[in-house]
């Protein structure tokens, strides 16, 4: 690695990045484990570890986080973003739409439009004002709203599974809507970045045309890759060449999207993941991607956000905007998704549960925010408030969901403990005898997670 300064070439030794890497890997793992013990996503622990490591930069004369090492970490972090979105694409199960269909579309559309709209209004009111708003300012304000479009239902799924409600109408609606939610959010993010890099809304026709061209090309190439990967899997089952080809496809799509179509590289990686989700061995590929990603690249990405966080420039105005941003981020999903459920004739309680379940944010919202920062669209000072949004939504959502089911769970416990009760109702709303209740037949009982047994063996090649 070389550094050119004022015509002189200074050699930067590669090993300078090794100590920061060691610190990041140890600290992120330690804090992610601690975060998990108190009910927080691992990404929050990684971010906190990065913030604490960033304090080293305040030590006079320190060389651990020099400009050169920070530049190297930034490159690794960018690869981490691509792999995170690739994995998210592989985990996108499009078959879920068959269980909910039209309701999931309505819930998703309102669950995106309301948070994006509220985010836009708050950003415009606090940052630029509505009068005389330029096209660049409109893009910036819309991007703040787009950050709030992303969701992460892993915490919700865990809570519903614990309550035995994962396979109910509410559970399947949340999962299906979350899939569409991420797809729409990634497309919106890519559109706004393309508009920003394409010099404003005057070129919106060109930008949209390029995006359509990218997705059309991705579909054609994706169909070919689907059959090719399944052929390779059938001829050489469970071999390492499958995830290796998956990595290659991810990086190619990310490159092609950014270089040839002006679409964000993370969109290309996400679409590549969706293509890999159609392959028979997609679970095996995803496990290998997650191992590679979460061993090095993802911890570096999340820690790098914390290391580069600068709290000294946060003004009272930013604080006011930040808390308003958090508020509309939480309420936007509840109002939007809940209203969508009501339109689809869900009950009031079930509609509220759908809204609460879609409220959680995690790694995708961080990726969107960092992309906005990298492209100069959003203020870097918003990142701490995004972290607070993640923490609040992660802690509050399971508690509120359990509270919403409290009376039903108490009723079930009372019925099961009372053999003289003449008639009860099953999880599907059908009458159930007391004898059946005692035996557990027909009751949607609490589901306990089984041991995660994974056959991760493969052949040498």
C-alpha positions as CSV (number, residue, x, y, z in Angstrom):
1,X,0.0,0.0,0.0
2,X,1.4,3.4,-0.9
3,X,0.4,7.0,0.0
4,X,1.2,9.9,-2.3
5,X,1.6,13.3,-0.6
6,X,2.8,16.4,-2.4
7,X,4.6,14.4,-5.0
8,X,6.3,12.1,-2.5
9,X,5.5,8.5,-2.0
10,X,5.4,7.2,1.6
11,X,5.1,3.5,2.2
12,X,2.3,2.4,4.5
13,X,2.9,-1.1,5.8
14,X,0.0,-3.5,5.5
15,X,0.4,-4.8,9.1
16,X,-0.7,-1.5,10.5
17,X,-4.3,-2.5,10.0
18,X,-3.9,-5.9,11.9
19,X,-3.9,-4.5,15.4
20,X,-7.2,-2.4,14.8
21,X,-8.7,-5.6,13.3
22,X,-7.8,-7.6,16.3
23,X,-9.3,-5.0,18.7
24,X,-12.5,-4.8,16.6
25,X,-13.0,-8.6,16.4
26,X,-12.5,-9.1,20.1
27,X,-14.5,-6.1,21.3
28,X,-17.4,-6.5,18.9
29,X,-17.8,-10.2,19.8
30,X,-17.6,-9.3,23.6
31,X,-20.2,-6.6,23.3
32,X,-22.5,-8.5,20.9
33,X,-22.6,-11.4,23.5
34,X,-23.4,-8.9,26.3
35,X,-26.1,-7.2,24.2
36,X,-27.7,-10.5,23.4
37,X,-27.9,-11.4,27.1
38,X,-29.9,-8.2,27.8
39,X,-32.2,-8.7,24.7
40,X,-30.4,-6.4,22.2
41,X,-29.5,-7.3,18.6
42,X,-25.8,-8.2,18.2
43,X,-25.4,-5.2,15.8
44,X,-26.1,-2.9,18.7
45,X,-23.3,-4.4,20.7
46,X,-20.9,-4.1,17.7
47,X,-21.8,-0.4,17.3
48,X,-21.2,0.3,21.0
49,X,-17.9,-1.5,20.8
50,X,-17.0,0.7,17.8
51,X,-17.9,3.9,19.7
52,X,-15.7,2.8,22.7
53,X,-12.8,1.9,20.3
54,X,-13.3,5.3,18.7
55,X,-12.2,7.0,22.0
56,X,-8.7,5.8,21.2
57,X,-8.6,8.5,18.5
58,X,-8.7,11.1,21.3
59,X,-5.4,9.9,22.8
60,X,-2.6,12.3,21.7
61,X,0.0,10.6,19.4
62,X,-1.9,7.3,19.1
63,X,-1.2,5.4,15.8
64,X,-3.7,2.6,16.1
65,X,-6.5,4.4,14.3
66,X,-4.5,6.6,11.9
67,X,-5.9,8.0,8.7
68,X,-4.3,5.1,6.8
69,X,-5.8,2.3,9.0
70,X,-9.2,4.0,8.9
71,X,-9.1,4.1,5.1
72,X,-8.3,0.3,5.1
73,X,-11.1,-0.4,7.6
74,X,-13.4,1.6,5.4
75,X,-12.7,-0.7,2.4
76,X,-13.4,-3.8,4.5
77,X,-16.6,-2.1,5.8
78,X,-17.9,-1.5,2.3
79,X,-17.4,-5.2,1.5
80,X,-19.3,-6.0,4.7
81,X,-22.2,-3.9,3.6
82,X,-22.4,-5.8,0.3
83,X,-22.3,-9.2,2.1
84,X,-24.9,-8.1,4.6
85,X,-27.4,-7.2,1.9
86,X,-26.5,-10.4,-0.1
87,X,-27.4,-12.5,3.0
88,X,-30.6,-10.5,3.5
89,X,-31.5,-11.3,-0.1
90,X,-30.9,-15.0,0.3
91,X,-33.1,-15.0,3.4
92,X,-36.0,-13.4,1.4
93,X,-38.6,-16.1,1.0
94,X,-40.9,-14.9,-1.8
95,X,-43.1,-18.0,-1.2
96,X,-44.4,-16.3,2.0
97,X,-46.7,-14.2,-0.2
98,X,-48.8,-17.2,-0.9
99,X,-50.0,-17.3,2.7
100,X,-51.1,-13.7,2.9
101,X,-51.2,-12.3,-0.7
102,X,-53.2,-9.1,-1.1
103,X,-53.2,-8.1,2.7
104,X,-49.4,-8.2,2.8
105,X,-49.2,-5.8,-0.2
106,X,-51.6,-3.3,1.4
107,X,-49.8,-3.6,4.8
108,X,-46.5,-3.1,3.1
109,X,-47.5,-0.1,0.9
110,X,-48.9,1.8,3.9
111,X,-46.1,0.6,6.1
112,X,-43.6,2.3,3.7
113,X,-45.6,5.3,2.6
114,X,-46.5,6.5,6.1
115,X,-43.0,6.4,7.6
116,X,-41.4,7.8,4.5
117,X,-44.0,10.6,4.5
118,X,-43.6,11.4,8.2
119,X,-39.8,11.3,7.9
120,X,-39.9,13.7,4.9
121,X,-42.1,16.1,6.8
122,X,-40.0,16.1,9.9
123,X,-36.8,16.5,7.9
124,X,-38.2,19.3,5.9
125,X,-39.6,21.1,9.0
126,X,-36.4,20.8,11.0
127,X,-33.7,21.1,8.3
128,X,-34.7,23.0,5.1
129,X,-38.3,24.2,5.5
130,X,-41.0,23.8,2.9
131,X,-40.8,27.2,1.3
132,X,-38.4,27.3,-1.7
133,X,-37.2,23.7,-1.3
134,X,-34.7,22.8,-4.0
135,X,-34.6,19.4,-5.7
136,X,-31.5,18.4,-3.8
137,X,-33.1,19.3,-0.5
138,X,-36.2,17.3,-1.5
139,X,-34.0,14.3,-2.2
140,X,-32.2,14.8,1.1
141,X,-35.5,15.0,3.0
142,X,-37.0,12.0,1.2
143,X,-33.9,10.0,2.0
144,X,-34.4,10.6,5.7
145,X,-37.9,9.1,5.2
146,X,-36.5,6.2,3.2
147,X,-34.2,5.3,6.1
148,X,-37.4,4.7,8.1
149,X,-38.9,2.4,5.5
150,X,-36.6,-0.5,6.4
151,X,-37.7,-3.0,9.1
152,X,-36.3,-6.1,10.7
153,X,-38.7,-8.7,12.1
154,X,-36.2,-11.2,13.7
155,X,-37.0,-9.9,17.2
156,X,-40.8,-10.0,16.4
157,X,-40.6,-13.5,15.0
158,X,-38.8,-14.6,18.2
159,X,-41.5,-13.0,20.4
160,X,-44.4,-14.5,18.4
161,X,-42.8,-17.9,18.4
162,X,-42.4,-17.8,22.2
163,X,-46.1,-16.9,22.4
164,X,-47.1,-19.6,20.0
165,X,-48.5,-17.0,17.5
166,X,-46.0,-17.2,14.7
167,X,-48.2,-19.3,12.4
168,X,-51.3,-17.2,13.0
169,X,-52.7,-14.6,10.6
170,X,-50.7,-11.9,12.4
171,X,-47.4,-13.7,12.2
172,X,-47.6,-14.7,8.6
173,X,-48.8,-11.2,7.6
174,X,-45.8,-9.6,9.4
175,X,-43.3,-11.9,7.8
176,X,-44.7,-11.5,4.3
177,X,-45.0,-7.7,4.6
178,X,-41.4,-7.4,5.9
179,X,-40.1,-9.2,2.8
180,X,-41.9,-6.7,0.5
181,X,-40.9,-3.9,2.8
182,X,-37.2,-4.5,2.4
183,X,-37.5,-4.8,-1.4
184,X,-39.3,-1.5,-1.7
185,X,-37.0,0.2,0.7
186,X,-33.8,-0.9,-1.2
187,X,-35.3,0.2,-4.5
188,X,-36.2,3.7,-3.0
189,X,-32.8,4.0,-1.6
190,X,-31.1,3.2,-4.9
191,X,-33.5,5.6,-6.7
192,X,-32.6,8.5,-4.5
193,X,-28.9,7.9,-4.6
194,X,-29.1,7.7,-8.4
195,X,-31.0,11.0,-8.5
196,X,-28.4,12.6,-6.2
197,X,-25.5,11.4,-8.3
198,X,-27.5,12.2,-11.5
199,X,-27.8,15.9,-10.6
200,X,-31.4,16.1,-9.4
201,X,-34.9,15.3,-10.5
202,X,-34.4,16.7,-14.0
203,X,-32.8,13.4,-14.9
204,X,-35.4,11.2,-13.2
205,X,-36.5,9.7,-16.5
206,X,-32.9,8.6,-17.2
207,X,-32.5,7.3,-13.7
208,X,-35.7,5.3,-13.7
209,X,-34.8,4.0,-17.2
210,X,-31.5,2.7,-16.0
211,X,-33.1,1.0,-13.0
212,X,-35.6,-0.7,-15.2
213,X,-32.8,-1.8,-17.4
214,X,-30.9,-3.2,-14.4
215,X,-33.9,-5.2,-13.1
216,X,-34.7,-6.5,-16.6
217,X,-31.1,-7.6,-17.1
218,X,-31.0,-9.1,-13.6
219,X,-34.2,-11.2,-14.3
220,X,-32.8,-12.6,-17.5
221,X,-29.3,-13.3,-16.0
222,X,-30.9,-14.6,-12.8
223,X,-33.0,-17.2,-14.6
224,X,-29.9,-18.5,-16.3
225,X,-28.0,-18.6,-13.0
226,X,-30.9,-20.4,-11.3
227,X,-30.7,-23.3,-13.7
228,X,-26.9,-23.3,-13.8
229,X,-26.6,-23.4,-10.0
230,X,-29.1,-26.1,-9.6
231,X,-27.3,-28.1,-12.3
232,X,-24.0,-27.7,-10.5
233,X,-25.7,-28.6,-7.2
234,X,-27.2,-31.8,-8.7
235,X,-23.8,-32.9,-10.2
236,X,-21.7,-31.8,-7.3
237,X,-24.0,-31.7,-4.2
238,X,-23.0,-29.8,-1.1
239,X,-19.5,-28.7,-2.3
240,X,-17.7,-25.5,-1.5
241,X,-17.9,-24.4,-5.1
242,X,-21.6,-23.4,-4.6
243,X,-21.0,-20.7,-2.0
244,X,-17.8,-19.6,-3.9
245,X,-19.9,-19.1,-7.0
246,X,-22.5,-17.4,-4.8
247,X,-19.9,-14.9,-3.6
248,X,-18.8,-14.3,-7.2
249,X,-22.3,-13.6,-8.4
250,X,-22.9,-11.2,-5.4
251,X,-19.8,-9.2,-6.3
252,X,-20.5,-9.2,-10.0
253,X,-24.1,-8.0,-9.5
254,X,-22.9,-5.3,-7.0
255,X,-20.3,-4.1,-9.5
256,X,-22.6,-4.2,-12.5
257,X,-25.4,-2.3,-10.7
258,X,-23.1,0.5,-9.6
259,X,-20.8,0.7,-12.7
260,X,-23.1,0.1,-15.6
261,X,-26.5,1.1,-14.4
262,X,-25.8,3.8,-11.7
263,X,-27.8,1.7,-9.2
264,X,-26.5,1.3,-5.7
265,X,-24.1,-1.6,-5.3
266,X,-26.1,-2.9,-2.3
267,X,-29.1,-3.2,-4.5
268,X,-27.2,-5.4,-6.9
269,X,-26.0,-7.5,-3.9
270,X,-29.6,-7.8,-2.6
271,X,-31.0,-8.9,-6.0
272,X,-28.1,-11.4,-6.3
273,X,-29.2,-12.8,-2.9
274,X,-32.8,-13.1,-4.1
275,X,-31.6,-15.1,-7.1
276,X,-29.6,-17.4,-4.8
277,X,-32.7,-17.8,-2.6
278,X,-34.3,-19.7,-5.5
279,X,-31.5,-22.3,-5.6
280,X,-32.0,-25.6,-3.9
281,X,-28.9,-25.2,-1.7
282,X,-29.7,-21.6,-0.7
283,X,-29.6,-22.5,3.0
284,X,-26.1,-23.9,2.6
285,X,-24.9,-20.9,0.6
286,X,-26.4,-18.5,3.2
287,X,-24.6,-20.3,6.1
288,X,-21.3,-20.0,4.3
289,X,-21.9,-16.3,3.5
290,X,-22.9,-15.5,7.1
291,X,-19.8,-17.3,8.5
292,X,-17.5,-15.3,6.2
293,X,-19.4,-12.1,6.7
294,X,-19.8,-12.2,10.5
295,X,-16.2,-13.4,11.1
296,X,-14.6,-10.3,9.7
297,X,-16.5,-8.0,7.4
298,X,-19.8,-7.3,9.3
299,X,-18.0,-6.6,12.6
300,X,-15.7,-4.2,10.8
301,X,-18.7,-2.4,9.1
302,X,-20.7,-2.0,12.4
303,X,-17.6,-1.1,14.4
304,X,-16.4,1.4,11.8
305,X,-19.7,3.3,12.1
306,X,-19.0,3.7,15.8
307,X,-15.3,4.5,15.4
308,X,-16.1,7.3,12.9
309,X,-19.0,8.7,15.0
310,X,-18.3,12.3,16.0
311,X,-20.5,13.5,18.8
312,X,-18.8,16.9,19.2
313,X,-20.7,18.4,16.2
314,X,-24.2,17.5,17.5
315,X,-26.1,20.8,18.1
316,X,-29.4,21.4,20.0
317,X,-31.2,21.6,16.6
318,X,-29.9,18.1,15.6
319,X,-31.0,16.7,19.0
320,X,-34.5,18.1,18.4
321,X,-34.6,16.6,14.9
322,X,-33.1,13.3,16.1
323,X,-35.8,12.7,18.7
324,X,-38.6,13.7,16.3
325,X,-37.0,11.3,13.8
326,X,-37.1,8.5,16.4
327,X,-40.8,9.3,17.2
328,X,-42.0,9.2,13.6
329,X,-39.9,6.1,13.0
330,X,-41.7,4.2,15.7
331,X,-45.2,5.6,15.1
332,X,-44.9,5.5,11.3
333,X,-44.8,1.7,11.2
334,X,-47.5,1.3,13.8
335,X,-49.9,3.7,12.0
336,X,-49.1,2.6,8.5
337,X,-49.0,-1.1,8.9
338,X,-51.9,-1.1,11.4
339,X,-54.1,1.0,9.1
340,X,-53.2,-1.4,6.3
341,X,-54.4,-4.4,8.4
342,X,-57.6,-2.6,9.3
343,X,-58.3,-2.0,5.6
344,X,-57.9,-5.7,5.1
345,X,-60.5,-6.3,7.7
346,X,-58.2,-7.5,10.5
347,X,-59.5,-6.9,14.0
348,X,-58.4,-3.8,16.0
349,X,-56.1,-5.9,18.2
350,X,-54.6,-7.8,15.4
351,X,-54.1,-4.6,13.4
352,X,-52.2,-3.1,16.3
353,X,-50.1,-6.3,16.7
354,X,-49.2,-6.1,13.0
355,X,-48.1,-2.5,13.4
356,X,-46.1,-3.2,16.5
357,X,-44.4,-6.2,14.9
358,X,-43.2,-4.1,12.0
359,X,-41.8,-1.4,14.2
360,X,-38.4,-3.1,14.9
361,X,-35.3,-1.9,13.0
362,X,-31.8,-3.5,12.8
363,X,-28.9,-3.8,10.4
364,X,-30.8,-2.7,7.2
365,X,-31.6,0.7,8.6
366,X,-27.9,1.1,9.5
367,X,-26.9,0.1,5.9
368,X,-29.3,2.7,4.5
369,X,-28.1,5.4,6.8
370,X,-24.5,4.8,6.1
371,X,-25.1,4.8,2.4
372,X,-26.8,8.2,2.7
373,X,-23.8,9.5,4.7
374,X,-21.3,8.1,2.2
375,X,-23.1,9.8,-0.7
376,X,-23.4,13.1,1.2
377,X,-27.2,13.0,1.3
378,X,-27.8,12.9,5.1
379,X,-26.0,14.4,8.1
380,X,-23.6,12.0,9.8
381,X,-25.0,13.2,13.2
382,X,-28.2,11.3,12.6
383,X,-26.4,8.0,13.1
384,X,-26.6,8.1,17.0
385,X,-30.3,8.6,16.8
386,X,-30.7,5.7,14.4
387,X,-28.9,3.6,17.0
388,X,-31.4,4.8,19.7
389,X,-34.2,3.9,17.4
390,X,-32.9,0.4,17.0
391,X,-32.5,0.0,20.8
392,X,-35.9,1.3,21.7
393,X,-37.8,-0.7,19.0
394,X,-35.9,-3.8,19.9
395,X,-36.7,-3.6,23.6
396,X,-40.2,-2.2,23.4
397,X,-41.7,-4.4,20.6
398,X,-41.5,-7.8,22.4
399,X,-43.0,-6.3,25.6
400,X,-45.9,-4.7,23.8
401,X,-46.6,-7.8,21.8
402,X,-46.7,-9.9,24.9
403,X,-48.9,-7.3,26.6
404,X,-51.4,-7.4,23.7
405,X,-51.7,-11.2,24.0
406,X,-51.9,-11.1,27.8
407,X,-55.6,-11.7,28.2
408,X,-55.7,-14.5,25.7
409,X,-52.8,-16.3,27.3
410,X,-54.4,-15.9,30.7
411,X,-57.7,-17.3,29.4
412,X,-55.9,-20.3,27.9
413,X,-54.1,-21.0,31.1
414,X,-57.4,-20.8,33.1
415,X,-59.2,-23.1,30.7
416,X,-56.4,-25.7,30.6
417,X,-56.2,-25.7,34.5
418,X,-60.0,-26.0,34.8
419,X,-61.1,-29.5,33.6
420,X,-64.8,-28.6,34.5
421,X,-64.8,-25.8,31.9
422,X,-67.5,-27.1,29.5
423,X,-66.5,-25.4,26.2
424,X,-63.4,-23.4,25.1
425,X,-62.2,-22.0,21.9
426,X,-59.1,-23.2,19.9
427,X,-56.5,-21.0,18.4
428,X,-58.5,-21.0,15.2
429,X,-61.7,-19.8,16.9
430,X,-63.4,-23.2,16.8
431,X,-65.2,-24.8,19.8
432,X,-63.0,-27.2,21.7
433,X,-63.9,-29.6,24.5
434,X,-62.3,-29.5,28.0
435,X,-60.9,-33.0,27.4
436,X,-59.2,-31.8,24.3
437,X,-57.9,-28.7,26.1
438,X,-56.3,-30.9,28.7
439,X,-54.7,-33.1,26.1
440,X,-53.5,-30.1,24.1
441,X,-55.3,-31.2,20.9
442,X,-56.1,-28.3,18.7
443,X,-54.6,-25.6,20.9
444,X,-51.9,-23.4,19.5
445,X,-49.5,-24.0,22.4
446,X,-46.3,-22.2,23.2
447,X,-43.6,-23.2,20.7
448,X,-40.2,-23.8,22.2
449,X,-37.2,-23.5,19.8
450,X,-35.5,-26.7,19.1
451,X,-31.8,-27.2,19.0
452,X,-30.3,-25.7,15.9
453,X,-28.7,-28.8,14.2
454,X,-27.0,-27.9,11.0
455,X,-25.1,-30.2,8.7
456,X,-22.4,-27.8,7.6
457,X,-20.1,-30.5,6.2
458,X,-19.0,-30.3,2.6
459,X,-16.5,-32.0,0.3
460,X,-13.0,-30.6,-0.3
461,X,-13.8,-28.8,-3.5
